[in-house]
Amino acid sequence: MTEETASTPTNFILDAVAEDLRTARFKHVRTRFPPEPNGYLHIGHAKAICIDFGIAQAYGGDTNLRFDDTNPVKEDTEYVDAIQEDIRWLGFDWAGEPLYASDYFEQLYQYALQLIRAGKAYVCDLSPDEVRQYRGTLTEPGRNSPFRDRSIEENLDLFQRMRAGEFPDGARTLRAKIDMASGNLNLRDPVMYRILHAEHHRTGNAWCIYPMYDFAHGQSDSIEGITHSLCDLAYEDHRPLYDWFIENLGIFHTRQMEFARLNVNYTILSKRFLRQLVDQGYVLGWDDPRMPTLRGMRRRGYTPAAIRAFIDQVGVSKKESLVDIGLLEHAVREDLNQRAPRVMAVLEPVKLVLINYPEGQVEYLEAVNNPEDESAGTRQVPFSRELYIEAEDFREQPPPKYFRLAPGSEVRLRWGYIIKCVDFVKDADGRVTEIHATYDPATRGGYAPDGRKVKGTIHWVSARHALAAEVRLYDRLFRVENPNRIEEGGSFMDHLNPQSLTVLANCMVEPSLADAAHEAHYQFERKGFFSVDSDSKPGALVFNRTVTLRDTWAKIEDKHKQGG
């Protein structure tokens, strides 16, 4: 989102913010991103980040980062640090220092006292199960708690004693006194505070009562002067409750707007389910490249620019939909095609011997680093008598329209020479272990001066100079389009793809990759886009396949545009 976007609004949120500024409802735009520090950010959070920060940027405003740390049982500074790093990696920054809901615990407590004194809140002794029973259903009204009519004095006394730690966990709650017959279940005397004797990652043991998110959310926005609270649609039914608190406290009124959350096929975005994958060992951690976390995507080689482009393409609407993961892969492919240098890597090597090439001779061939970027220049690639090529690039009995290497056939070596297969060697199991060919020294650069046509081009690396590497190939983590749909008695785990990770331990790459830096991106010619894994080190290179070269989504989109 840019300033140009602001002058020509393209979605309902931009339209609304523009109108608020035009009518002087607000003079300055301030948004906030309020993550819970109880897990790592995923691609769904990326959409919220792009909207929260992007809307503010579009109108010259600012965005607060505020951690919703109201549940000390699940929170950890590990997540606080990771969330900050991920936001910055995605390309955004917040105004001032990070903020916390815990910064406002005292103010929120005073707000609660204010509502008690106004007869708008009461201490309730019902258990959580009893509260649910009294709440009613969508078709039946709830029943008043037997403790709803306690006097203001008794409620004040009990609430202050709750804070003082006199009661055990779950013994009492503070509830708003609204309407147990409301059609909106969120207004049926919701819980504002619960007793929780747990050490908080910032306030320690100073508190043993903690505000519920629904109470802390709107008031924290108000305290910070947030003009536009942008939430996903799950919070639309909560907005009347937030408004009720704000209006009864008489404090600054933030405007809340809701948008459809991001749902991606073949993907789980529930933090609870993602945690199960990690805790039960189905993946190798929150940064496993198969995970939809920003950590995992970063390790796999996805770029911030690609993720932002994907979010822009998805757009902002109020209609829930399931987005094709191919659109995300397309965005990654488009970005890496522009920036990733080309190199040669052989993933399943078989030796190729050029029997008429001088033994001991080495020459250096000029290779283009990136045909999409002239400024990337060229590099020198060593060439020698013995090479490695892909095992799949040779067939003893080639199928129809097979334009790679076969007995008696010619192919072009990328950046090198035209060669002709004259023989091959098999092991006792019948596997081809070595291919013999002749090279035409007049075809340096891959072109025949006599004009003969050679259809196939294959990549290679010099056996004498090649570096050993491990390559990890990733597929979708789930086999079904919507793993969130769980059949009765089943689990989303039932849909895991057992082929989601393939490790190739004996790959060979060209020597220019000897000092490849962590997270560096490359296109392995004919094989896809790859990045350097955090496990990689000199002498023990490790690469992750980020995305294949094949772009099914783009082909489908192109056909749709053409009316096919």
N, C-alpha and C positions, 0 to 999 in steps of 0.2 A: 504494500500500500504506500502510495506516495502523495505528495501535496497535489499533484495533478488529479489523482483519484478523488481527493477531497472536493475538488471543484466540480467533478462529475460523478456523484455518488453511484455506486454500482450494487449496493445491497441495502436491505432495510435498516441495518444498524448505522451505516454511513449516512443514510437519509435522515434518520432520527437525530443523530449527533449534529448534523448540519443545521437542522431545524432548531435544535436547542440553542445553538450559538446564535442563530439569526434572531430568535425571539428573546435572547439574553436570559434564558432560563439558567444557563451557566455561562460564565465568561472564559473559563479555561477548562480544557478537557483533562481529566485525571482518571485513569483506569487502574485496575489492580489485577495481579495474578496471584491467587490464594491457594497454593498447593498444600496438601497435608504431608508432613515429613515422615511418612510411614512406608515409603517405597520409592522406586525409581520412576522417572517420567517416561511415558511411552508416546507413540505417534498420535494418540488421541489428545494428550496434553499439548502436543506441538500445535494442533489446530487452535486450542485455547490461547496459547502463547502468541501465535501469529495474530489472532484477532485482538487480544488485549493490548499488546504492544503496538500492533499495526494501526489500530484505530487512533490511539493517542498520537503516534508519529504523524499520521495523516493530517492532524489538525494542530500540530505544534505543541501537543500536550505532553504529559509524562505518565509513567506507569509505576506503581508501587509493587514491590515483591513482598507479600505478606504471608508468612507461614501460618497455616491454621493448626496450631499446636495445642489443641484443647483435649487431646486424649493421650496422656503420658504413657499409657501402657504399650502403645504401638509405635511411638515416635523415637527417633534417634538422630544424633548429630551427623551420622554417616549420610543420611538421606538429605539433611539440610545442605551439606557441602556438595553432594552430588547434584542436587537440583540447581544450585547456583551455577555450577560448572556447565551443566547441560543447557541452561538458558543462554549463557554467554556463547557456548559453542554454536547454538542455533542462530546467533547473530543479533541478540538483543541485550539490553542492559536496563536496569531499573534506576529510579530516582533515589539518590541518597543511599543510606544503609538499608539492608534487609530489615523488614519489620516482622513482628510476631503478634498473633492474637494474645499471647501471654503478656505482651507489653501493656495490655488493657485489662488485665484481670481485676485490678482494683476498681477501675472505672466501671467495668461490667457489673461488679458486685454492688457498687453504688446505684447503678441503674436498676438492679434487681430490688434493692431496698426501696427505691422510689416507687416501683410498681406495687410492692407490698403495701406501702403507706397509702397508695391510691386505691387499695382494694382490688388491684388487678392481678395479684399473684398470691399463691398460698402454698404452704408446706403440706405435702401429701405423704401418707404412710403406706399407700398401696404398693405391693411388689410389682416388678415389671410385668409379670404375667397377669396380675390383676388389672393393671393399667390397660393392657391390651383388651382384656375382657370387657372392661367398662367403656372402651372407646366406641364400640358398636361396629357397624359395617357400612359399606357404601349405600346400602338400602335401608339400614336401620340406624336410628339416632343412638348416640351414646348415653350413658347414665352418669349423673354427677357423682364424683367421689364423695364418700361419707365425711371427708375432711375438708371439703370445699368451702364450708361456711365457718371455718375457724376465724376468730377475731384477728384484726390487724395486729394487735399487741402480741397474741400468741404466735402468729406467723413470724413476726419480727424476732421474737425470742428464740423460736426453734431454728430459724435460718441462721441467726448469729451463732447458735450452739452447733449447728452443722459445720459452720466455718471453723469453729474452735476445736473440732475433732471429737465431739462427745458421742457420735453415733457411728456404727459400723457401716461398711460399704453396702449400698442397696437398701438401707433402713428407711431412708426418706428421700424425697426429691422436692424441688421447688417447681411448681407448675404455673403457667399463665392461666388466668381465669377469663376465658373467652366465651365459647358457646359449644356445649356438648352435643347440640343438635345440628351443628353446621354441616352443610353438604360437603365442605372441604375438611377432610379428616385432620389436616394439619392445624386446624383452628379448634380442635376439640381438646382444649386445655393441655397444650403440649408441655413437655418437660423442659425446663430452662436450666436446671442445675442437678447434678447427681453427686453423691458422695463417692470418692475414689481415693483411698489412701495409697498413693503411688508417687514415687519420686519423679519429678518433671525434669526434662533435660536442660531447662533454663532456670526455673524457679525452685528447683530442689524440692524440699518438703514444706515450703511456705504455705501451700494450699492443700486441702484435702477435699475441697469441692471444686468441680470444674464445670464451666458452662458448656451446654450442648451447642453444636455447630449452628443450629437454627437461631439460637439467641446471640451467639457471638458474631455471626456473619454480617448482618445488617448494621449492627452498632459499630463494629470495627470499620466498615465502610464509611459510616457517618463521621466517626472520630477523625479519620484521615481525609475527609473532604472528597471522597471518591464521587465523581459526577456520574459515571456510567459503570454500573456493575454488570458485567457481561458473563452470563452463565449458560450452561447447557439446559436443554428442555426439561431435564429432570427437576429443575428448581422452579419451573413455572407455577406449579401448584403451591409452592412455598412462599411465593411473592406476597400474597395477602397477609401471611403471618409476619413477614419482615416489615411490611407496611404498618401492620397493627402495632408492633413494637415501637417503630419510629414515631408514629403519630401519638401514641400514648406517652412517650418520653419527651416529645416536643423537641426533637433534635434534627440536625441537617438531614434532608431527605435525598438519598441517592436514587437515581433512576436505574432500575434493573431491566435488562432485556435478555431474552433467552434465544439461543440458536441450537440447531440440531448438532448433536455430538458426532464425532467421526466413527464410523463403523467400516471396517475393512474385511473383505472376505478372506477365508483361510487363516484367520487371525483371531486371537483372544486378546481383549483389552481390559478385562477385569483384573484389578490388582490382586484380588484374592486368588484367582486362578493362576495368575502369573507367579505368585508366591509359592503356590503348590508345585508348579513346574520346577522351581528352583529348589525348594526344600526337599522334594522327593527325588531329586537327582535326574529328572527327565532332560534337563538342560544343564550346562556347566556353570551357570551363574546368571546374574542379572545382565551381564554384558555378553552373553552367548549370542553370536551373530544370527541365530534363528529367532531370537526374542524381538518383539516389537518395541522394546525400550529404546530410547535415544542412545543409551550406552551400547546396546546390541547393534543398532543400525550403524553407529559410528565405527564400531569395531569391524563390522562387515564391509565398510567402505562407502556407505551412503554419505553424501555431502549435505551440509546445511542448506546450500543453495537449491539442491534437488528437492529436499523436504519442503522448503518454503514454496517452491514452484508447484509441487504437488498440492499443498494446502490451498494455494491461490486457484488452482484448477478445480478443486473440489467446490470452492466457493462457500458462501454463507447463506444459509436458508433456515427455515423453521420446519422443514420436512425431513424426517429420518429416512435414510437410505443406506444401502450396503454398497460401498465403493469397491470397484475392482482393484485388487492389489497390482494388477498389470499397469494401472495408471501411475502408481508410485514407481514401479520398476522402469517405466518409460521415462519418467522425470529424471531418475538417476542415470539412465543410459544417455539421455540427451545432454545432461551436464558433463558426464565423464567423457563423452565423445569429443567435447571441446577442449578439455583440460588434460586428459590422461595421455602420457607418452606411450607410443607403441614399442613393444619389445617382443622378442621371440622366446617362447617357453614350450617345452615338450613335456606333456603331462604323463603320457604312457610311452616311454621311449623304446625304440628298437634301433640298433646300430646300422648305419648306412656307410659303406666303404666305397669310395671313388677309386677304382682300381688303376685308372690311368693318371691320377693326380700324383705329383711328385711327393714321395715320402719325406716327412720332415718339413715340408714347405708350409708357411702360414702367410696368408694375405688378409688384408683388411678391406672390407666392402662398406661402401657408404650406404647408410639406411636412414630414411626420413623418420624423425621422431614423432611428428604428428601432422598428417596431411591437412588437418583442420586448422592448424596454427603454424603459419610460416615462420614465426619468430622462434618456434621451438627448435629449429635447426636440424642438424643431422648428427649421427654418431658413426663410429667405426666398429664394425662387427667382425671378429676373427673368423676365418674360414680355413679349413684344413682337409686332409684326406679322409678322416673319419668324422662322421657327423651322427647326430641323433635326429630321428624324425618320429612322428606319431605312428604307433603301431597300426592305427586305423587308416593311415595314408598308404598302406600297401595291401594288395589283395593278390593271392596266388591265382585265384579264379575270379576276376572282377565281375560284378553285376553289370547290367546294362547302364549306360550313361555314367560310368565310373571314370572320372577324369584325373584320378590320382595315379600313383605308381603301381605298375603291374608288369609281369614279365614281358619284355619287348616294347614297353610303352615309354613315352617321354613325359616329363613334367618340368616345370620351372621351379627352381629354388628361390624363394623370396630374396630379392636383392642380390642373387648370386648367378648361377648358371643353369642352362638346360642340361638335364641328365637323362640317361636311358638305362633302365634296369636290364641287366644281362644274366643275373643269377641270384640265388638266395640260399640260406642255410637253415635247416630245421633241427630242433633237438629231438630227443627220444620220444617226447610226447606229441610231436608233430607241430610244435609252435615255431614260427619263424623267429630266429634269433639274430640273423644278420642278412643284410641285403647288399648285393654287389651291383654297382652301376658304373657307367662311364660318364665323364662330363665333357662338354664341348667348350674348349677354351675360348672359342670365338664368340661365345654368348654371354660374356660378363655383363652383368646388369639384367640378365634374363631375357634378352631379345636376340633372335637369330638373324644374322645379316643376310641369310639366303631367303628370308621371308616366310619360312615354314611356320605353321600355326601350332602352338602348344596350348591346349585349353586349361590344363591344371597347374595350379601354383600351390606349393606346400611350404610350410615353415620348417626350421631346423635350428640346431645349435651345434657348434663345434665340440666334438667329444673331448678334445684336448683342453678346451677352455671352459667347458660348461660347469656350472655350479649346481650342486645337489640342493633340492628344496622339497619341502612338504607343502602340498596344496590341498586346501579344504574346500570341497564343493558343497554348497548348501541348496536345499530344496525347501518347499513350504513345510512348516512345522505340523500342519494338519492336512488330512486327506480330503476333508469335506469342506464345502464352500462356507457353511455357517456352523462352526463347531460350538457356538453358543447355544444351539438348539439341542438340548439334552433329553433323550428319551427316558421315560419312566424306568427307574432302576439302573440307568446308565450313568456315564460320566463323560465329560469332555475329553478325558484321557483316552477314551475308547477310539478317538479319532486321530490320535497322533500318527504321524507319518514315520514309519521305521526307516525310511530312506532319506530322512531330512539332512543327514550328514554323511558324506563319503570322504574319506581321507586317502589321498594319494601320496605315498611316502617316498617314491623314487623318481620324482620329477627332475628335469634338467632345465636350467634357465641360462640365458646369456650372461656373460661376466659383467655387463654394465650394472647388474643388480646387486653386486657384492656389498655395496654400502647403502642399500635401499632403506630409507627411514621409515619408522613406524607411521602407519596411516597413509603412506605415499600410495598414489593410485597409478595403475598401469593398465593398458589394454594388451593382453597376451594375444597376439595376432591369431585370428580365426577361433579363439577360445573364449573370449569374453573379457570383462573388466575385473580386475583383481586389486586388492590392497594388501599392504604389509601388516601382518598380525602383530599384536603386542608380544606374542611368544617368540617372535623372530629375533635372531641375533646373528652377527657375522659368523659364517661357517655353519649355521643351522637356520637357514631361511625358511620362513613360513608365510604363505600367502592365502588369503581368503578370496574365493570368488564372490564378487559383489553382485554381479548380474551378468546374465548371458548376453550375447550379441543379438540374439533373436528377439524381436519386439512384436509379439502377437498383438498387444493392445493397440499399437500404432497402426497395424494393418487393419484391424477391425474398425478403428476410428476412421481411417482413410476410406474404407469401403462404405461406411455409413455416410460420410460427407458426399460421396459420389452417387449416393442413392442406390447402392447395391444391396 
